[in-house]
């Protein structure tokens, strides 16, 4: 994996709860034209938990047909079943995925020994490049720096980590425990600069759906050692973080912000039960997006 900006794509749906392929293709094209380094389908913001394996493979084939070789395609394949995860990871690779993002088993989160066995067996069962997904607020357990360090050194196809922990120190410790050939991405939009300073690879975060061009300009400025410009873009992203505080649940909120920014026409909503955004909440999102 290369350093940069990775987008966990929203999953546009129709009023019937099916894939809105027309809106999704337009969104993927917008992200690619903005210059993101990779796109993840079926991350948390893409509601990986709401779709069957068959639907995920159908969408993987669709996304690959849209993206071609313009950017990396990652697919979220993690489940609570090692066998299901293995089969889905293999099928996603065969359908064109460049890599798989695999969340730690959740609900009954594994012990460190169980997690090490789970990911080791998965890595040995497939040649797909794997990005571990650490999200302890949702899984109940943390993929500790020592665990990730052992997994990365013992399994060449475990190539990265998405660290969704709201702690710069935790992110830094994960980076220190792995090495130069391992990509640690922060799951928090506003941690790009701190992640890169610590030796990390960038971000895989939700606001890249809304303002991908801002993230890409920040990344390119950083790469060119134009740190003042990079910080100015980071400041813009920091202000836009207020979007996450609007509404009952951040997924419809990010969907609506994306629709406002891109003028894409798709239904804002999820397969999961949620409280729809109110008119006042929509207005607040519109204001926040327009201000940046």
C-alpha positions in Angstrom: 0.0 0.0 0.0 1.1 3.5 -0.7 0.8 6.5 1.6 -2.2 8.7 1.0 -5.9 9.2 1.2 -8.2 6.2 1.3 -12.0 6.6 1.1 -14.5 4.2 2.8 -17.3 4.7 0.3 -20.8 5.2 1.3 -23.2 2.7 -0.2 -26.0 4.6 -2.1 -29.3 2.8 -1.9 -32.7 3.1 -3.7 -35.9 3.7 -1.9 -36.3 -0.1 -1.9 -33.0 -0.6 -0.1 -31.2 -2.0 -3.2 -27.9 -0.8 -4.6 -28.3 2.5 -6.5 -25.6 1.6 -9.0 -26.0 4.8 -11.1 -25.4 7.1 -8.1 -22.6 4.8 -6.8 -20.8 4.9 -10.2 -21.0 8.7 -10.2 -19.6 8.8 -6.7 -16.8 6.4 -7.4 -15.9 8.4 -10.5 -15.8 11.7 -8.4 -13.5 10.1 -5.9 -11.2 8.8 -8.5 -11.1 12.1 -10.4 -10.2 13.8 -7.1 -7.2 11.6 -6.8 -7.8 9.3 -3.8 -5.2 6.6 -3.5 -7.8 3.8 -2.8 -11.5 3.2 -2.2 -12.9 0.8 0.3 -16.4 -0.6 -0.2 -18.2 -2.2 2.7 -16.4 -0.5 5.5 -18.4 0.6 8.6 -19.7 3.7 6.8 -20.6 1.4 3.8 -22.6 -0.8 6.2 -20.7 -4.1 5.7 -22.9 -5.7 8.3 -26.1 -5.1 6.3 -25.2 -7.0 3.1 -24.9 -10.7 2.2 -21.7 -12.2 0.8 -23.4 -12.5 -2.6 -24.3 -8.8 -2.6 -20.7 -7.9 -1.7 -19.3 -9.9 -4.5 -21.8 -8.4 -6.9 -20.8 -4.9 -5.8 -17.1 -5.8 -6.0 -17.5 -6.7 -9.6 -19.4 -3.5 -10.3 -16.9 -1.3 -8.5 -14.0 -2.9 -10.4 -15.7 -2.3 -13.7 -16.1 1.4 -12.7 -12.6 1.9 -11.4 -10.5 -0.3 -13.6 -6.9 0.3 -12.7 -7.4 4.0 -11.9 -7.1 3.5 -8.1 -6.9 0.7 -5.6 -10.1 -1.2 -4.8 -10.4 -2.6 -1.2 -13.3 -4.7 0.1 -14.5 -5.2 3.6 -14.7 -8.9 4.1 -14.6 -9.4 7.9 -17.3 -11.4 9.6 -17.5 -13.4 12.9 -16.9 -16.6 11.0 -13.4 -17.4 9.9 -14.6 -19.7 7.1 -17.0 -17.1 5.8 -14.4 -14.4 6.0 -11.9 -16.6 4.1 -14.3 -17.5 1.3 -15.4 -13.9 0.9 -11.8 -12.7 0.9 -10.9 -15.2 -1.9 -14.0 -14.3 -3.9 -13.4 -10.6 -3.6 -9.9 -11.0 -4.8 -11.1 -13.1 -7.8 -13.7 -10.3 -8.5 -10.9 -7.7 -8.8 -10.2 -6.4 -5.3 -6.6 -5.3 -4.7 -6.9 -6.0 -1.0 -9.3 -6.8 1.8 -10.0 -4.9 5.0 -10.8 -7.3 7.8 -12.5 -6.2 11.0 -11.7 -8.1 14.2 -14.6 -10.4 15.2 -17.2 -8.5 17.2 -19.9 -8.8 19.8 -17.9 -11.4 21.7 -14.6 -9.8 21.0 -11.7 -12.3 20.9 -8.9 -12.5 23.4 -5.5 -11.5 22.0 -4.6 -15.2 21.5 -7.8 -15.8 19.6 -7.4 -12.8 17.4 -3.8 -13.8 16.6 -5.0 -17.3 15.6 -7.9 -15.9 13.6 -5.8 -13.5 11.5 -3.0 -15.9 11.1 -5.2 -18.7 9.7 -6.9 -16.2 7.4 -3.5 -14.9 6.1 -2.4 -18.5 5.4 -5.6 -19.4 3.6 -5.4 -16.6 1.0 -2.8 -14.6 -0.9 -5.0 -11.5 -0.8 -3.2 -8.4 0.8 -4.9 -7.9 4.1 -5.5 -4.7 6.1 -6.5 -5.3 9.7 -9.4 -3.1 10.9 -9.1 -2.1 14.6 -12.3 -0.6 15.9 -12.5 -1.5 19.6 -15.6 0.8 20.2 -17.5 -1.6 18.0 -15.7 -4.9 18.4 -15.1 -4.8 22.1 -11.4 -5.6 21.9 -8.3 -3.8 20.8 -5.7 -5.1 18.3 -2.8 -4.0 20.4 0.5 -2.8 19.0 2.3 -5.9 20.1 -0.3 -8.2 18.5 -0.3 -6.2 15.2 3.5 -6.3 15.3 3.6 -10.1 15.6 1.0 -10.6 12.9 2.7 -8.3 10.4 6.2 -9.8 10.9 4.9 -13.4 10.6 2.5 -12.9 7.7 3.8 -11.1 4.6 0.3 -10.6 3.2 -0.9 -8.7 6.3 0.2 -5.3 4.9 -1.7 -2.7 6.8 -3.9 -1.5 9.6 -6.9 0.8 9.9 -6.6 2.1 13.5 -9.9 3.6 14.5 -9.0 4.6 18.0 -9.4 8.2 19.0 -5.8 8.5 20.3 -2.8 9.9 18.5 -0.6 8.0 21.0 -2.3 4.6 20.1 -1.8 5.3 16.4 1.9 6.1 17.0 2.4 3.0 19.0 0.9 0.8 16.2 3.3 2.5 13.7 6.3 1.9 16.0 5.4 -1.8 16.5 5.2 -2.6 12.8 7.8 -1.1 10.4 8.5 0.7 7.2 6.8 -1.9 4.9 3.5 -1.8 6.9 0.9 0.8 6.3 -0.9 2.2 9.4 -3.9 4.4 8.4 -5.9 6.4 10.9 -9.6 6.0 10.9 -10.1 9.6 12.1 -10.2 12.3 9.4 -8.3 14.9 11.5 -5.3 12.7 12.3 -3.6 12.7 8.9 -0.8 15.1 9.9 -0.1 13.4 13.2 -0.2 10.0 11.5 2.3 11.0 8.8 4.6 12.7 11.3 4.8 9.5 13.3 5.6 7.5 10.2 2.1 6.3 9.2 0.5 6.1 5.8 -2.4 8.5 6.0 -6.1 8.1 6.6 -9.0 5.9 5.7 -11.9 8.1 6.9 -15.5 9.1 6.2 -15.2 12.8 5.2 -13.2 11.8 2.2 -16.6 11.0 0.7 -17.6 14.7 1.1 -14.4 16.6 0.3 -12.0 14.2 -1.4 -10.2 17.0 -3.2 -9.4 18.7 0.1 -7.8 15.6 1.5 -5.8 14.9 -1.7 -4.5 18.5 -1.8 -3.4 18.1 1.9 -1.7 14.9 1.1 0.1 16.2 -2.0 1.2 19.3 -0.1 2.6 17.2 2.7 4.4 15.0 0.2 5.9 18.1 -1.4 7.0 19.3 2.0 4.7 22.3 1.7 3.7 21.9 5.3 2.0 25.3 5.7 -0.4 24.5 2.9 -1.0 21.0 4.3 -1.9 22.5 7.6 -4.3 24.9 6.1 -6.2 22.0 4.5 -6.0 20.1 7.8 -7.6 23.1 9.5 -10.5 23.0 6.9 -11.0 19.3 7.7 -11.0 20.0 11.4 -13.8 22.5 11.0 -15.8 20.0 8.9 -15.6 17.4 11.7 -18.6 19.2 13.3 -20.7 17.3 10.7 -20.3 14.1 12.7 -22.1 15.7 15.6 -25.3 16.3 13.5 -28.1 13.8 13.6 -28.8 10.6 15.4 -26.2 8.5 13.5 -23.2 9.5 11.4 -23.9 7.3 8.4 -27.0 9.1 7.1 -25.2 12.3 8.1 -22.2 11.6 5.9 -24.5 10.4 3.1 -26.4 13.7 3.2 -23.2 15.8 3.3 -21.9 13.9 0.3 -25.2 14.4 -1.6 -25.1 18.2 -0.8 -21.5 18.5 -1.9 -21.7 16.4 -5.1 -25.3 17.1 -6.1 -25.8 13.3 -6.5 -29.4 12.2 -6.4 -29.8 9.1 -4.1 -31.9 8.3 -1.1 -30.2 9.1 2.2 -30.8 6.1 4.5 -29.6 2.7 5.5 -30.9 -0.8 5.8 -30.6 -0.5 9.5 -33.2 1.3 11.5 -32.4 4.9 12.1 -34.0 8.3 12.8 -34.1 10.3 9.6 -32.4 13.7 9.6 -34.8 16.6 10.4 -35.1 19.7 8.2 -33.1 21.7 10.7 -30.3 19.1 10.8 -30.2 19.0 7.0 -29.9 22.8 7.0 -27.0 22.7 9.5 -25.2 20.1 7.4 -25.7 22.3 4.3 -24.3 25.3 6.2 -21.2 23.4 7.4 -20.5 22.1 3.9 -20.9 25.5 2.3 -18.6 27.1 4.8 -15.6 25.0 3.8 
